Amino acid sequence: MSARATRSGSEVEWSSVYGFMKERGYTLRPRYHPDWEALWDSNELSSFSCEDRIVQRHAFCLDATGLDGTPVYIKKVDRRKHPSEAAIAEFLSSSTMMSDSYNHTVPILDSFAYTKDPDIYYLVMPLLRRFDDPPFTTIKESVDFVYQTLQGLTFMHEHNVAHRDCSAQNIMMDARDLYPNGWHPMSPWLTPDVKGFVHPRKNRCDANIKYFFIDFGLSTRFAPGESHLVVGAKGAAAAPELSREVSYNPFKLDVYLLGKVFQQHICQPYDGVPFLDPLMKDMTAFRPDDRPTAKDALKRWQDICESNQASSMRRWLHKRGESASERLARDIILSAIYGYTKLTSA
């Protein structure tokens, strides 16, 4: 993010709750201290060497550090605009829910209302990375991503929660095993002190990776027996049925949106995972009634994976259009980075 010696309006708002967050056990970065002055202004330093040059990415989200030094992510929720978001997130993150291995919704570590405005609510979550950063390198990695996200969607639907915005930007991963020394929350390609670049220490195949759905601002939780029909056209990704006037089934919308993630981030950019294509195409069928349920999609994926040889799963993924020489060069580079002699070319 570019350097800026003055804070934006949303940054000033976060600065105003610095003390409140401190009382709750969370310390915002120096840039958000009420008395902040740009280090590069006062010390004649280059802004690129100063951590406090990094600005926030989203007005309603900011990173912080807990009492034990753990980095966290705090989301500000205005319950006047999103009356159900916090309640759904907390419901899915309850101790009973979190004990279910199919639960891939982001854990809520802490939550509290702002003392000066009870309609402003803060959700504290672990610091996560985008699911595709770093990119997939082996077939097994993409297979595991599909498996975990279908598990997560099945879990939400079985508990009568429709996400309604489960597009790529709302799927994250716990990447601590890849980056044991961390990364900068707002510039994830940099080290926490912005002095250098981060690199994954291992391949995802040998890391403990878990994927999570985040952002329940558009989500709906249905009561038992309640009609599963909604209206609304908001969301980061388009879908055929989205409408402000004609009702539709949001569970089938979720299946479509996740299918588009598989299409755009696995099937289209990579060779080597053709066995995902039939399921992806069914999930993204134009007519909602032609799409499988999340549970059925998960069962199909389990059957597909069982019918493919386990040895083929650890092959390198290749980008579509790569020449034989490019593939060979990429295989050599990846093997040098991760030290895998077992992996073969797909």
N, C-alpha and C positions, 0 to 999 in steps of 0.2 A: 504494500500500500504506500502511496506517496506521502512525503513529509508535509506536515502542515503545522505552522507555529501557532495557529489559533484554532480553538476547538469549534466543531460544528454545534448546531443547536441541540442535537440529541446527545452529543458528548457533554455539553454543559449540564443537561438533565442528569446524566449519570454521575457527573461530578457532584451534583447537589445531594446525591444519596451516598456519597463516599463514607461519611460517618455512620450512617444507618447500616450500611453493609458491614462496616468494621465491627459494629456492635453485634451483628448476627454471626460474626466469625469469618467474614470474607473480605479480603483486601484487593481492591481494584489496582490496576497498574498505575505507575507514577503519573502518567498522562492525565489521569482522572482525579488526582488529588486536587482539592480546592485551590491550593496555592501553587499549582504547577506553572513552571516556566520552561520553555523549550531548552534542553541542554545545549543544543547547537547554537542557540542565540547567546546564552550566557557564558559559554566556555570556548567559543570560536572553534567548535568542532564541526566536522562534516556531519550533516544530518543522517547520512547512511550508516554511521557508526553508533547512532543513538537509538536505543530501544523505544524511547518515547515518541519517535516519529511515526510509529505504526498506528494508524487510525482504525476505528471499528468498521466492520463490514456491514452490519445491519443495525438500524437505529434501536431496535428492541432487544438486542442481544449483546452481551459483553462477557469477557472472561474475567476470572478472579482467581485468587489463591486461598485455599482453606487454611485453617489453623495448623494442620499437619503438613502444609506445604504442597498439598495436592492441587493441581490446576483444575478448575471447574468452569462451567459455562452457565451463565445466568440469563434467563429469558424473562423479560417484562411482559406480563399479560394484562391487558385492559379488559376486565370482565364485562364492561359495558358494550364492547365491540365483539368480544369472543366469550360469551357467558359459559360455555361448556368446556373450553380447552383445558383449564387447570383441573377440573373435576375428572375429566376423562383420563388425562395423563396420570393423575394420582390413583385413580381406580386401577389402571393397567399396571401401575408400579407398586401396588400393595404387596405385602409380604406373601400373601397367598398366591397372588398372580406371578410374582417373580420366582416362585419355586417351580413353575412349569417350564420345562426345557424348551417348549415351543414359543415361549414369550420372547419376542425380539423387539419390544417397544423400549424406548430409552428409559433407563432407571431415573426416577426422581429422587435425588439424594436429600433434598430439603425443599420446603416451600413455605412461604409466609406472605402476609399482606403488608403493604406499606402503611405505617402508622398514621401518616398524614392523609391518606386516601385509601380506604379499605377496598375500593374497586380495582386498585393496582395490586397485582399479585406477582410474586417472583417465584420461578421454578429453577432450582439448582440441579444441574445435570453434569455427568462426567464430560471431560473434554474428548471429543471424537474427531475423526477425519472423514472426508468423503470416501465412499466405498471404493471409488476407482482411483484413489491417490495413495500409493502408486498404482499404476495400471496392472491388470491381470497379466501374469506371465506364463501360467500353465493351465491346461484344461481343467485340472482338479480344482484350481482356485475358482474358476467361473462356475463349475458344477456345484461347489460348496456354497457360493453366493446364491445361486438359484434355489438350492435346497433350503438354506436358512431363511431367505425372504418368503418363500412359499410357506414355510412353517409359521413365520410371524404373521402372515396374512390370515392363515387358517386360524391361528390363535385369536386374533382380534375378532374375526367373524363369528367364531364359536361363542364369543362373549358379547355378541350383539353390538360390536363397534365397527362402523365403517370409517375408514381413514379419510377417503374422498380426495386425497392429494398425495398419494404414495408414488410420486414421481422421483426422478433421480436425485433432485436436490434435497429430498427428505429421507434419504437412506444413507446412513453413516456406518462407520466401523470403529471398534475399539482397537487402535493400532499400537498400543503400548508395547506389545511384544516385538513389533517391527522397529520401533523407535524408542528404545529404553531410556534414552536421555531426553526425550520429549521433543517438542517443536513449538514454534511460536503460534499462539492461538489464532492470530489474524493473518499471519503470513506463514502458512504451514510448510513452506519450502525452506524456511530459515530455522536456525537453532533458537532456543528461547531468548538468548541474549542478542540475537540478530548478527552475531559475529561470523557466522558461516552457514553453509547449506547442510540440510539433513539428508541422510541416505538410509534406506531400510537395511537392517542388520541381517536379515534372512529373507527367504522366500516365504510367501504366505502358506505354502504346503507344510512348512515346519514351524509355523507360528500359531499361537492361540488367538484366532481372529473370530470375533462375533459381530454380526451386523445388526443394526438397529433402525427402526422407523422412528422418525422424530416429527414434531410439529402437528399438533392435533387441533389447530385453529379452525379447520373446516370439518372436523370429524363429527359424527353423530353416534350417540349411544341409544339404542332402542330398548324400550321396556319389553318384557316377555309378552308376546302376543300382539305387539304394536305393528302396524303396517310398515313394511320396509320400502317405503316410497318417499322420495325427497324431490325438491327442485333446487336449482342453483347452477350457475355457470362459472363459478370461480375455481381457481386452481392453476398450478404452474404448467400443466400440460393439457392439451385439448383432447376431447373424446367425443364420439358421434352423438351420444345421448344428452350431453350437457345442455340444460335449458332452464331458463328462469320461469317458464310457464308450464311445460309438460313434465310431469313427474317421471322418475326413473328409479331403478334399483341401484343404490350406491355400492352394494357388494359386488355386483357385476362390473360397475365402474372401476372399483379397486383392481379387479382381475385384469381389466383392459390396461390400466395404467402401469401395473407391474409388468405385464406382457410387453408393453412398449419399452420399458427399461431393458428387458432382456434383448429385445430387437435392436435397439439403438446402441447398446453398450457391450453386447456380446456377439449376436448373430451377424450384424452388419459389418462391424470392424474386423472380426476375426474369422479365420478358417479353423477347422478342427473341432467344431462343436455342432455338426449338422444334425445330431440327434435331438437338439433343442428346438430346431425349426418347426416341426409339426405342433408341438405344444404351444410355442410362442404364437403361431398363426391362429390356433384355436382361441387362445387367450385374447387376441386382438381382433377377433371377428367383429364385423360391423354391427350385427344384431346382438344385443346383450343376451338374448335367449340361446344363442349359439355358442356362448362361452361356457367353459366349465366353471364350477364353483372352485374356490380356493382349495378346499379339501380334496376335490377330485383332481385338480391340477397337481397337488402335492403327491397324491397316490400314483398318478401317471409318471411323474418325475422319478419317484422311487423305483418303479418298474423299469423305466428306461435305463437308469443308472445300473441296476442289477444285471441288465442284459448286455452291458458294455464291459469289456475287459478292464480290470482294475489297473493293469500295467499301462494302458493307453491314457489313463487320467493324468499321469505325471509328465506327459509330453509338453514341450513348449507350445504356447499359442503362437500363431503367426498372423500377421495382419494381411488382410486381403490385398492382392496386387503385388505382394513382395516377389521379387525374382528369386531363383534358387540361390544365387550368390548372396543376396541380401538376407535370406533366411539362414544360410550358413553363418554369415557374419554375426547375425543376431544371436544364434545359438551359442557361438563361441563367447560373445560378450556376456550373455546371461550366465553361462556356465562359469565364467571367470568371476563374475560378481557373487554368485551364490554357491559356487564350489560343488555343483552337482554333476557327478559323472554318470548317475543313474538315468538322467533324463535323456530322452531321445526326441528326434524331430517328428512332428506330426505330419 
